């Protein structure tokens, strides 16, 4: 499928990788149909970040397809399907300016380094998918104390679910990504050795 782990092409593709990466979008849509939108967003981002593979599918002229892109696309599609009026609740304000600048920075960098507008647009789109869309979704769904509370609970529960997995890898070395998805992110195993044990990475 052309997925890349840790900057290196994955030589022996595991069918679970494309299945999970492309299957995550319909899972997100199902979550929207099953739970309130705010909870569905929290579950989608937390589960994707913690459990989807660290795999990237390069797409020429388009943002790379990774776990964050899959989640963003799924949430945007689900919002169009179940909660389209939510988009109109967004009101641009001064607090949004730093994020706009952050998303546009790659274009300015490409132009100043003579890489051309095409490279700048591609980098800007990638930056927008990785940072801008999650920020936008947070602005329209988690822009209240209750929203922040639900997000904090989701992060806490997600962290608790990682405890046994981290303990496993601290003892036996970071192996879960390889066992489940068949590829290992990163290339220098020595960087995981810590004080007679290992630094866990999980997924």
C-alpha positions in Angstrom: 0.0 0.0 0.0 3.0 2.3 0.1 2.8 3.1 3.8 5.9 4.4 5.5 7.0 3.7 9.1 9.4 6.0 10.8 10.5 7.5 7.5 11.3 4.1 6.0 9.2 2.2 3.5 7.6 -0.9 5.0 9.0 -3.8 3.0 6.5 -6.5 4.1 3.1 -4.8 4.2 0.8 -6.0 6.9 -2.8 -6.0 5.6 -4.0 -4.8 9.0 -2.3 -1.4 8.4 -4.3 -0.2 5.4 -7.4 -1.9 6.9 -7.1 0.1 10.1 -6.0 3.4 8.4 -8.8 3.4 5.8 -11.3 1.7 8.0 -11.0 4.4 10.7 -13.1 6.9 8.8 -16.3 4.7 8.9 -15.5 3.9 12.5 -15.5 7.6 13.3 -18.8 8.0 11.4 -20.3 5.2 13.5 -19.1 6.9 16.7 -21.0 10.0 15.7 -24.2 8.0 15.1 -23.7 6.2 18.5 -22.6 9.0 20.8 -23.1 12.8 21.2 -20.8 14.6 18.8 -18.5 16.0 21.5 -17.9 12.6 23.0 -17.4 11.1 19.5 -14.7 13.6 18.7 -12.9 13.0 22.0 -13.0 9.2 21.5 -11.9 9.5 17.8 -8.9 11.6 18.5 -7.7 9.9 21.7 -8.1 6.3 20.3 -6.5 7.2 17.0 -3.5 8.9 18.6 -2.9 6.0 21.0 -3.8 2.9 18.9 -3.6 3.5 15.2 -0.2 2.7 13.6 2.5 5.3 13.1 2.1 4.8 9.4 2.1 7.4 6.6 0.8 7.1 3.1 2.5 9.8 0.9 0.0 11.3 -1.6 1.5 13.5 -4.4 0.1 17.0 -4.2 -2.0 16.2 -1.2 -1.4 16.0 2.5 0.1 12.7 3.7 -2.5 10.3 5.0 -1.8 9.4 8.6 -3.7 8.8 11.8 -4.5 12.4 12.3 -5.6 12.9 8.7 -7.9 9.9 8.9 -9.5 11.2 12.1 -10.0 14.7 10.7 -11.5 13.5 7.5 -13.8 11.1 9.3 -15.0 13.8 11.8 -15.6 16.4 9.0 -17.6 13.9 7.0 -19.6 12.8 10.1 -20.3 16.5 10.9 -21.6 17.1 7.4 -23.8 14.0 7.8 -25.1 14.4 11.4 -24.4 18.0 12.6 -23.9 20.3 9.6 -25.3 23.3 11.5 -22.3 23.1 13.8 -20.0 24.7 11.2 -22.0 27.9 11.3 -21.3 28.3 15.0 -17.7 29.2 14.3 -16.9 32.9 14.7 -13.4 34.0 13.7 -11.7 36.1 16.3 -8.3 37.4 17.3 -7.5 34.2 19.2 -7.5 32.3 15.9 -4.8 34.4 14.2 -1.9 32.5 15.6 -3.2 29.2 14.2 -3.8 30.8 10.8 -0.2 32.1 10.8 1.1 28.7 11.9 -0.8 27.0 9.0 0.5 29.5 6.5 4.2 29.5 7.6 5.2 26.6 5.4 4.2 28.6 2.3 6.3 31.6 3.3 9.2 29.3 4.1 9.0 27.5 0.7 8.9 30.8 -1.2 11.8 32.3 0.8 13.8 29.2 0.1 13.0 29.2 -3.7 11.1 25.9 -3.5 8.2 27.4 -5.4 4.5 27.9 -4.7 3.6 24.2 -5.4 5.8 23.0 -2.6 4.5 25.8 -0.4 0.8 24.9 -1.0 1.5 21.2 -0.4 3.3 22.0 2.9 0.5 24.4 3.9 -2.2 21.8 3.3 -0.2 19.3 5.3 0.2 21.7 8.2 -3.5 22.6 8.0 -4.6 19.0 8.2 -2.3 18.2 11.1 -2.9 21.3 13.2 -5.6 23.6 11.6 -8.4 21.1 11.3 -8.1 19.7 14.8 -7.9 23.2 16.1 -11.1 24.2 14.2 -12.9 21.1 15.4 -11.9 22.0 19.0 -13.2 25.5 18.5 -16.6 24.4 17.4 -17.1 21.4 19.7 -14.9 21.8 22.8 -15.2 25.6 23.2 -16.7 25.4 26.7 -15.9 24.3 30.2 -17.9 21.1 29.7 -16.1 20.5 26.4 -12.7 20.9 28.0 -13.8 18.6 30.9 -14.9 15.9 28.5 -11.6 16.2 26.6 -9.6 16.0 29.9 -11.5 12.9 31.0 -10.9 11.3 27.6 -7.1 12.0 27.8 -7.0 10.6 31.3 -8.9 7.4 30.4 -6.7 7.0 27.4 -3.6 7.4 29.5 -4.9 4.7 32.0 -5.4 2.3 29.1 -1.8 2.7 28.2 -0.4 1.8 31.6 -0.3 -2.0 31.1 1.1 -1.6 27.6 3.8 0.7 28.8 4.7 -1.7 31.6 4.9 -4.5 29.1 7.3 -2.6 26.9 9.4 -1.3 29.8 10.1 -4.9 30.6 10.3 -6.5 27.2 11.3 -3.5 24.9 9.1 -1.6 22.5 7.6 -4.5 20.5 3.8 -3.9 20.4 3.8 -1.8 17.2 5.8 -4.6 15.4 3.7 -7.4 16.9 0.4 -5.8 15.9 1.2 -3.8 12.7 4.3 -5.6 11.5 6.6 -2.5 11.4 8.7 -0.6 13.8 8.7 3.2 13.9 12.2 4.7 14.2 15.5 3.0 13.4 17.8 3.3 16.4 16.8 0.6 19.0 19.6 1.8 21.4 17.6 5.0 22.0 14.9 2.9 23.8 17.3 1.5 26.4 16.8 3.2 29.8 18.3 2.3 33.3 18.2 -1.5 32.8 14.8 -1.4 31.1 13.3 0.2 28.0 11.5 3.4 27.1 8.0 2.4 25.9 6.6 3.8 22.7 3.6 1.5 22.2 1.7 2.8 19.1 
